[in-house]
């Protein structure tokens, strides 16, 4: 069960998001993050996350860094607008919450990162932004980029999968984009950054 903050939040989904595949069944040794966004005619913005941690326990030496950690931050770039701060209710340290709030997210959500998929509506218009960057935050404040997707911010559906046996800080990762006549297109990249073009139906590593 998630607790939500601010009136911009409209729903939290306890099951898979509408239109999203059952990602947990696509690979038993993968951690997966899916992010969906859509600009509304009202000028507001729909943003959804779907998280699936490893189905197999990673090696002992990776246990401290393999889970999604204390929180997830979703930034719109290059404006560096923090669209969503999603903190882990299993790690409720007040210092972590204060740290996330200090970055002034448009919406804050608290929940179990293994069991909830937030869907929010926020007061945001893409303007000149070219994509999203998703960071994982550890309880000690350590942050690193899990996904950096250059997309059409008016509508996007992107997924990043990382191997449970390499640890999140040791990508490569498989990145995918979905939409329109393109279906789902994927690329294996050496880091978190990739570019989607659903007009030409292409995806490439880098941003």
C-alpha positions as CSV (number, residue, x, y, z in Angstrom):
1,X,0.0,0.0,0.0
2,X,1.4,3.4,-1.0
3,X,1.0,6.8,0.7
4,X,0.7,9.7,-1.7
5,X,1.5,13.3,-1.3
6,X,0.0,16.4,-3.1
7,X,-3.2,16.7,-5.0
8,X,-1.5,16.1,-8.3
9,X,-1.4,12.4,-7.6
10,X,-4.4,10.6,-9.1
11,X,-3.8,6.9,-8.7
12,X,-1.4,4.2,-7.5
13,X,-1.6,0.9,-9.3
14,X,-1.2,-2.3,-7.3
15,X,-1.1,-4.4,-10.4
16,X,0.7,-4.1,-13.8
17,X,0.1,-0.8,-15.6
18,X,-2.6,-0.8,-18.3
19,X,-0.9,-1.5,-21.7
20,X,2.4,-2.7,-20.1
21,X,3.7,-6.2,-20.5
22,X,4.3,-8.5,-17.5
23,X,7.9,-7.5,-17.3
24,X,8.8,-9.8,-14.4
25,X,8.2,-12.8,-16.6
26,X,10.5,-11.8,-19.4
27,X,13.7,-12.8,-17.6
28,X,14.4,-14.4,-14.2
29,X,17.8,-12.8,-13.7
30,X,16.8,-9.2,-14.7
31,X,15.9,-6.0,-12.8
32,X,13.5,-4.0,-14.9
33,X,12.3,-0.3,-14.9
34,X,9.6,0.9,-17.3
35,X,8.6,4.5,-17.5
36,X,5.6,5.9,-19.5
37,X,4.7,9.5,-20.0
38,X,2.0,11.4,-21.9
39,X,1.2,15.1,-22.2
40,X,-2.5,15.9,-21.7
41,X,-4.6,18.5,-23.5
42,X,-5.1,20.2,-20.1
43,X,-1.4,21.0,-20.0
44,X,-0.8,18.5,-17.2
45,X,1.3,15.3,-17.6
46,X,0.7,11.6,-16.9
47,X,3.7,9.7,-15.6
48,X,3.9,6.0,-14.7
49,X,6.6,3.7,-13.4
50,X,6.8,-0.1,-13.2
51,X,9.5,-1.7,-11.2
52,X,10.6,-5.4,-11.0
53,X,13.5,-6.4,-8.9
54,X,15.6,-9.5,-9.5
55,X,13.8,-12.8,-9.4
56,X,17.0,-14.4,-8.4
57,X,19.2,-13.2,-5.5
58,X,22.4,-11.6,-6.8
59,X,25.8,-12.6,-5.5
60,X,26.4,-11.7,-1.8
61,X,28.9,-8.9,-2.6
62,X,26.2,-7.2,-4.7
63,X,23.4,-7.3,-2.1
64,X,23.9,-3.8,-0.9
65,X,23.5,-2.2,-4.4
66,X,21.4,-4.6,-6.4
67,X,17.9,-3.6,-5.1
68,X,16.3,-0.3,-6.2
69,X,17.4,1.2,-2.9
70,X,15.9,4.0,-0.9
71,X,14.3,5.9,-3.7
72,X,13.8,6.6,-7.4
73,X,14.1,10.1,-8.9
74,X,12.6,10.9,-12.3
75,X,14.1,14.1,-13.9
76,X,13.0,15.9,-17.1
77,X,16.1,17.2,-19.0
78,X,17.6,19.6,-19.8
79,X,15.4,21.7,-17.5
80,X,16.4,19.4,-14.6
81,X,12.8,19.3,-13.3
82,X,12.2,16.6,-10.7
83,X,8.9,15.1,-11.9
84,X,8.7,12.4,-9.3
85,X,10.4,11.3,-6.1
86,X,9.4,7.7,-5.1
87,X,10.9,6.6,-1.8
88,X,11.0,3.2,-0.4
89,X,8.7,2.7,2.7
90,X,10.9,-0.2,3.7
91,X,13.7,2.3,4.3
92,X,11.8,5.1,6.1
93,X,14.8,7.0,7.4
94,X,13.8,10.6,7.9
95,X,17.1,11.8,6.5
96,X,16.4,10.0,3.3
97,X,12.9,11.7,3.0
98,X,14.4,15.1,3.8
99,X,17.0,14.6,1.1
100,X,14.4,13.7,-1.5
101,X,12.2,16.6,-0.6
102,X,15.2,19.0,-0.7
103,X,15.2,18.6,-4.5
104,X,11.6,19.9,-4.7
105,X,9.8,17.1,-6.6
106,X,6.6,18.0,-8.3
107,X,5.1,14.8,-6.7
108,X,6.3,12.6,-3.8
109,X,5.2,9.0,-3.5
110,X,6.0,6.5,-0.7
111,X,5.6,2.7,-1.2
112,X,7.3,-0.6,-1.4
113,X,9.5,-0.5,-4.5
114,X,8.9,-4.2,-5.1
115,X,5.1,-4.1,-5.0
116,X,3.7,-0.8,-6.3
117,X,3.7,0.9,-9.6
118,X,2.9,4.6,-9.3
119,X,0.8,6.5,-11.9
120,X,0.6,10.3,-11.3
121,X,-0.7,13.4,-13.0
122,X,1.6,16.4,-12.5
123,X,1.6,20.1,-13.3
124,X,4.2,19.9,-16.0
125,X,4.6,20.7,-19.7
126,X,7.5,19.3,-21.7
127,X,8.4,22.7,-23.3
128,X,12.0,22.3,-24.5
129,X,12.8,19.1,-22.6
130,X,14.2,16.3,-24.6
131,X,14.0,13.3,-22.3
132,X,14.1,11.8,-18.9
133,X,16.8,10.6,-16.5
134,X,16.0,8.1,-13.8
135,X,18.3,7.9,-10.8
136,X,18.4,5.3,-8.0
137,X,19.1,6.8,-4.5
138,X,20.8,4.7,-1.8
139,X,20.1,5.2,1.9
140,X,23.6,6.7,2.3
141,X,22.8,9.3,-0.3
142,X,24.7,7.6,-3.2
143,X,23.0,8.3,-6.5
144,X,23.5,6.8,-10.0
145,X,21.7,6.9,-13.3
146,X,19.7,3.8,-14.2
147,X,18.0,5.2,-17.3
148,X,18.7,8.2,-19.5
149,X,16.2,8.2,-22.4
150,X,16.0,10.8,-25.1
151,X,12.4,10.6,-26.2
152,X,9.5,12.6,-27.5
153,X,8.2,13.9,-24.2
154,X,4.7,14.3,-25.5
155,X,4.3,10.5,-25.4
156,X,6.8,7.8,-24.6
157,X,7.1,4.2,-23.2
158,X,10.6,3.1,-22.4
159,X,12.1,0.2,-20.6
160,X,15.5,-0.6,-19.1
161,X,16.6,-4.1,-18.0
162,X,19.9,-4.9,-16.2
163,X,21.4,-8.2,-15.3
164,X,21.0,-9.4,-11.8
165,X,24.5,-10.8,-11.9
166,X,26.3,-7.6,-12.9
167,X,24.8,-5.1,-10.4
168,X,23.2,-1.8,-11.4
169,X,26.5,0.0,-11.5
170,X,27.9,-2.5,-13.9
171,X,25.8,-2.1,-17.0
172,X,25.4,-3.0,-20.0
173,X,21.7,-2.8,-20.1
174,X,19.0,-3.6,-22.6
175,X,16.9,-0.5,-23.5
176,X,13.6,-0.6,-25.3
177,X,11.1,1.9,-26.8
178,X,7.4,1.1,-27.7
179,X,4.8,3.0,-29.6
180,X,2.8,3.4,-32.7
181,X,3.6,1.3,-35.8
182,X,7.1,0.7,-34.5
183,X,6.0,-1.9,-31.9
184,X,8.9,-2.5,-29.5
185,X,12.4,-1.8,-30.5
186,X,15.5,-2.5,-28.4
187,X,19.2,-1.9,-28.2
188,X,22.0,-3.4,-26.0
189,X,24.1,-0.5,-24.7
190,X,27.1,-0.1,-22.5
191,X,25.5,2.5,-20.2
192,X,22.2,4.0,-19.1
193,X,21.7,6.4,-22.0
194,X,19.8,5.8,-25.3
195,X,17.8,7.7,-27.9
196,X,14.4,6.7,-29.3
197,X,12.9,7.9,-32.6
198,X,9.4,6.5,-33.1
199,X,9.0,8.4,-36.4
200,X,11.9,6.5,-38.0
201,X,11.4,3.4,-35.7
202,X,15.0,3.5,-34.6
203,X,16.8,3.2,-31.2
204,X,20.4,3.9,-30.6
205,X,22.8,4.0,-27.7
206,X,23.9,7.4,-26.3
207,X,22.1,10.7,-26.0
